[in-house]
Amino acid sequence: MAAQAKTFYALLLASLQLLITTHVSLAAGGKWTLLLSNVGISAMHMQLLRNDRVVMFDRTNFGPSNISLPNGNCRNNPQDAVSKIDCTAHSIEYDVASNTVRPLTVQSNTWCSSGSVRPDGVLVQTGGDRDGELKARIFSPCNNNRCDWVEINNAVAKRRWYSSNHILPDGKQIVIGGQGQFNYEFYPKTTSPNVIALPFLAETNDRGQENNLYPYVFLNTDGNLFIFANNRAILLDYVKNTVVKTYPAIPGGDPRSYPSTGSAVLLPLKNLEAVKIDAEVLVCGGAPKGSYILAFRRNTFVKALDTCARIKINDENPQWTVEKMPRARVMGDMTLLPNGDVLIVNGGASGSAAWELGREPVFVPDLYHPENPVNSRFESLNPSTIPRMYHSTAILLRDGRVLGGGSNPHGFYNFTGVLFPTELSLEAFSPVYLEPEFAKLRPKIVSPKSQTTITYRKTMKLKFKVVGEVKGPVKVTMVFPSFTTHSFSMNQRLLVLDNVKFKRSKSTNYEVQVRTPRSAFIAPPGYYMMFVVNDNIPSEGIWVRLR
């Protein structure tokens, strides 16, 4: 009887597992496409530019890459343990339209650095390691393949390694934190003293683990900065160096910052004409306290966190709401989609960030619907087949796809004899809204044309076509392109513009009038991707410059 019972329960368990697998398969959506199997480098850092090209780079002191420098050039590289003369590139430019790459030249170490795009569309990247720790690097977009990195010595006052940058309302950048740096400064240098102490970063530093690197930084709608490190946050008036508000720790107290790396987004900003705009931050994943030490010293890999925490940062008494994710995830990337949903990809289910410390790659993307009720916000999508562990990246493209690359959890390029070989491939995830069945609902923007300049506090007309049905007023969204590295998309921001008027002019032609943001506190100046969204199906974006 015992044997029969055992057999019965085994069959029952197998049936349940089959049922669950079938359900997940039916519910899943989206499509992964391998774009290039080898781009030459591992995409540790990514930034989309206004000409639909993506700049990527890793680091310069861990041996030759798989792509040569342009024109047969070589560079002296005394800090490289593998090759003192390096004739290979450690940065590339990816052309989305042609699906091709070209090598770029960095002269100093960009490892674990940070950056942002200036209001004029120029990428400014700061810091790195060793000979790169005090540098800034400038990349001006071009269409003739002649542009390259320009390096500026002593551009920052302190070593900026594992720091976070954010574009400010005046167009400058703030550079916050980094290993051993409990302070912030500005680029270009504008203040005296150049370096301003930020005790919050010292308070959130766990001895021997840190858990406060690459802090999550978001510009609030009042002009102050929301800064999250470890398991808690402050609202900082960076002009007066005053903490305006202190937020409670996330319930449970586990860290969410590097190396217990989670990810975070500022959820879509809407009702922008309101006197007080709601702003919500979502923090997902991470690793329990002590995970880094256990992985590093004892080869023990603790299950990652399987929760998200959400908070209304402008409430009088803000509190975190904790939600369960479909699965545990450390080192995940969170990307805002044009329709306001949040895509979570990459990472592992156990261990920690840092070399060799992550385990159990998570292949399944999770989609978070911010507008849904609690406990009904997550949807699991079709899995990838490529492990994207430590040093992976993901960014939104103007066509609505999400570009994914990177993964190098090793001190060097390492392709054999390791759990997760250095990954040089580039792939794209096409969300459900790009599937052919929704083609008739997909808007096509007719005017304005891409690269149009818009200004604050104006009424703006967008004309678009939809072959199928338009269900009620459409949404118009604007997305600031992120600088993404180490599971954090710096400067990522999505705004839902207020509709003023909506009309149908012909059978498939429509016009919507919206109000542009009223201030640079709500939307810093610069290039944004603008989308029209019909019944949750976004158009291809156009570039607009807000100034």
Secondary structure by P-SEA (a helix, b strand, c coil): caaaaaaaaaaaaaaaaaaaaaaaaaabbbbbbbccccccccccbbbbccccbbbbbbbccccccccccccbbbbbbcccccccccccccbbbbbccccbbbbbbbcccccccccccccccbbbbbbbccccccbbbbbbbbccccbbbbbbccccccccccbbbbbccccbbbbcccccccccccccccccccccccccccccccccccccccccccccccccccccccccbbbbcccccccccccccccccccccccccccccccccccccccbbbbbbbbcbbbccaaaaaaaccccccccccbbbbbcccccbbbbbbbbccbbbcbbbbbbccccbbbbbbbbcccccccccccccccbbbbbbcccccccccccccccccccccccccccccccbbbbbbbbccccccccccccccccbbbbbbcccccccccccbbbbcccccccccccbbbbbbbbccccccccbbbbbbbccccccccccccbbbbbccccbbbbcccccbbbbbbcccccccccccbbbbbbbccccccbbbbbbcc
